[in-house]
Each structure stands twice: as structure tokens, then as C-alpha cells.
Amino acid sequence: MKIFPKASVSLLAVSWALASCTTADPTAYAGLASAQHLKADPGDRSGRVPYRYNSGANWKRYDKVIVAPVTVYRGQDNQFVKTSEQDKSTLASYMQSQFTQKLRTRFSVVSSPEPGTLRIHLTLTGAKTTTPVLGPFSHLDVGGGVYNAVQAARDKEGSMTGSVAYAVEIYDATSNILLAAYVSKQYPNAMNVGASFGALKASQVAIDKGADALLAQLRQ
């Protein structure tokens, strides 16, 4: 019987586990108000924003924003992977805080509609927490490090690391007309070792990235 050295066993263990380390890309969730408008985005090569609707609105016309309370998606096509109700609530609260904080750098955050106001509705549609022990191990182990380096170069998910899926729906607050919508999946850079410590840390880093992405879109 052939005996593998410890390093090889470690590499094999990580390799065997990698098949379940990522989650599926988000879908055009049937329960969203914007579902009928969402279409596959052929320009998205990253898989981060596979479905989108854009009316061509001029964001420069808006200088105020209402951030509606974040909704946790309850449809059967949700993409929560072993995520407790408490974790869903924690992530929804974090999303509310971070997106509002980011948007405040571009808009005045208000509570009632008036001309020049956007209303943004965020829906947490899925999440995966970081696998305890294996998450950090797969980033520190030699074999896992090689895999994650490749994933980072491809802008793909790291091994055993958390992620979030969510929907963004943007309305003109006074007319309630849908201006834009998209579904997205975010996750930390695969070489972000720090994000692998703690069950929700990676998901929170992913939310930060999602808030930055929305802000960048609305600055155009």
C-alpha cells in the first residue's frame, strides 16, 4: 500500500473538498417585483451580474435616495446554503447599513419622496457561510493556496469561503417607475485570507463589494 506524505494528503483532502466550495450563480428570482424585466446580460463575463434591466435613466438627475428596508427572499428559488434565520437577519442588517453608508457619499439620504429622489430596494436572495476550520485551512494549506491563487486570477470564488446573492431594484421615488434592476453574486478575492476567518466575515466583505459596485454604477 502506497503511503502519501503529509503534504500530499493535505493537498488531496483540499482537492476532494473543492467540488462543493462554490455556489451556483444567481437566477432571475421569480418572486422579485422586477422579475419580468430581468434579462440575461451577455456582457457579464464574470458571472457576478448575470441578469439585468436598464431603462437608460440619467443618474445625474438624482441627488437624493431612499434606501428601503432590506428584504430576505423567501421564494423556493432562494440560494441560501445552510444559513440560519439569525445569520440571514444579521446579513440583511449589515447590508442595510453598508449600502446606506456608501450611497450617502453620493446622495442625500431622505425618508420621503421628492423630485430627484431614487428609491432603492435590496433583497438578500442567498448566502453561504464560510466552512469552519476548512475555510481558513484551505487558504493556508499549500494545495489550497495554489487553487485559490488560480481562482483569484480568474476572479472566481475561493475555497470553502462565504458569499452572498442579492437583488437591487432602483425606482424613481415620485413616480414609482422601475429604472434599473439586477441580481448579483459577490464574494471576497480568493486570496483574501482574512475573510476566511469567521462564518459571516466573507459574506460581509462580499456585501461591501456589492455596495461599492452599486455606487460606481450610480456615479456614471
N, C-alpha and C positions, 0 to 999 in steps of 0.2 A: 504493500500500500504506500502511495506516494505522500510524503509529508510536506505541506506547504510552509514556507517561512511565515512569521507573523505578519510581515508587511503584505505578503500576497493574500493571506487570509483576510486581512483588513480590506484590501482592495476588492476582493471578490465579494465580501459582505456588502460593501457600499454599492458595487455594481448590481448585485441582485436586488437591492432595495430601490434602485433608481427608477425602475419601471412604474412605481407608484408615487413618485415625488412631485409630480405636477398635476394640475387640474385642467379640465377642458376649458377652451376659450368660451367667453360668454355668448349668449344667444340673443335673439330679438324677443325678449321675455313677453309672453302672451298677456300677462296681467298689467303691463305698463299702459298708461294713457296714450303714449306715443307709439305703441307697438305697430299700428297700421302704417305709420310713416317711416319706420326704420327699414333701411335697405342695406344690403351688403356693400361695404366700402372697398372697391377694388384697389384703391390707392393705399390701403393699410397693409403693409408688408410685415409689420411687427406682430400682428395678432392682438395688439392691445386695444384697438378700437375697430372691431370687425363690422359693426353696424352703426349707421349714422343717418341723420336727417339734417339738412341745412337749407333754410329758406333764402339764404343770401342776405340776411339782415346786416345793416351797418352798425356795428357795435359802438362806434364813436358817437352815435346819437344818444347813448345811455350813460348816465353818470351816477345812477343810484341802483341799489339792488335790495331785494327782499330774499333772504335765504329761508325757505320753508323748512319746517322740521323734517329731519331725515326719516325716511320710511324704511322699515325692514321688510323685504319682499317675502310674501307668504305663498306665492304660486308654486305649483308642483314642479315647475321647471327651474326652481331656485338651484343655486350651486353652492350651498353650504355643506362643507365636509366635516362631519363630527364637530360642529360648532354649537356650544351650549347657548341657551337663551341669554344667559348673563354675558357671554362673550359677544353675542350679536348686539346687545344693548350697549356694551362698552364701546364697541367699534362704531356704532351709529352716533353715539355722543361725541366720540373723538372726531368723526367725520364732520359733524355739525360745527364743532369748534374750529377745526383746521381750515375747512373751506371758507368759513366766515372770516377768519383771520386773514387768509390770503386775499380774498375778494375786497377786503377793507382797504388794501393798498391801491386799489383802482377805482372803487366805488364808495359812495356814502351808503352805509347800511341803514335802511329805513324799515319801518314796520307797516306802512300803509302805502297803497299805490298812488302815484302822481306821475305826470308826464316825465319821460326819460328814465323810467324805472323798469328794471328786469326783475322777474320772479324766477328763482332757480329752485327746482325740486330735485333732491338727491334721493336715490333709492339704493340701499345696500342689498344687492341681489345674491351675493355669495361670499364665502370666506373660507380659508383653510388656515388653521393654526400651525405653527412650527412644531415638528415632531420632537418631543422631549428627548434629550440625550443625543439621538441620532442627528438632529438638526445641526447643533454645534460640531459634533464629531465628524459629520460628512464634509464640513468646511475645513477642519483642522487636519484630517487624515490625508495622507499623500494621494491616495487614489481619488478621494472626493475632491481634493484641491484641483487635480487635473481636470476632472469633469466640470467643476464649477468655473474654471478658467475658460474652458471651451464655451460653456453656456454664456458667460459674461461677454465673450467676443461676439456671440450670436444675438445678444440682447434677449436671452431667454431666462427662464426661471432657474434658480439654484436648487440643489437637492434638499429635500425634507424641510423646505422653508415656506412660511405662510404667504398668503396672497389675498387680495380682495377683488371682487367683481361688483360693479355698481352701474347705475344708470343716471344720466344727467339730462334733465328736461328744462329748457330755457324758454320762458314766456315773456311777452310784453305784459307788464303787470296791469296796465289800464284796460287793454283790450282782451286780455287772456288768450291771445293768439300764440300758438307754438312757433317759436323762431328757430329753434335748433334742438336736437336731441342726439344722444349717442349712448352706447353701452361700452364699458371698458373693463379691462383687467389690468391690475397693476401689481408689481412685486419688486422687492429690492434687487439691486445689482447682485448677480450671483456670487461676486467676490466680497460682498458686504458681510464680513464675519460677525460684526456686532449685532446685525439684525437677526441672527440665528439664535441669540440668547433670549429666552422668554417666549412664551407661547404666542403672545399677541404683538411682539415688537415688530416683526416683519410686516404684519398686516398694517400696523400704524405707519411704518415707513412707506408702504405702498399707498396709503391714503394721502400722505404728504406729497408724494409724486403726482397723484391724481389732482390734488388741489393746484399744484404748480402748472399742470397741463391745462386745466380749465382757465386759469388766469392768463396764461400765454395766448390761448385762443381768443379771449375777450379783449386782449390788448391789440389785436390786429385791426 
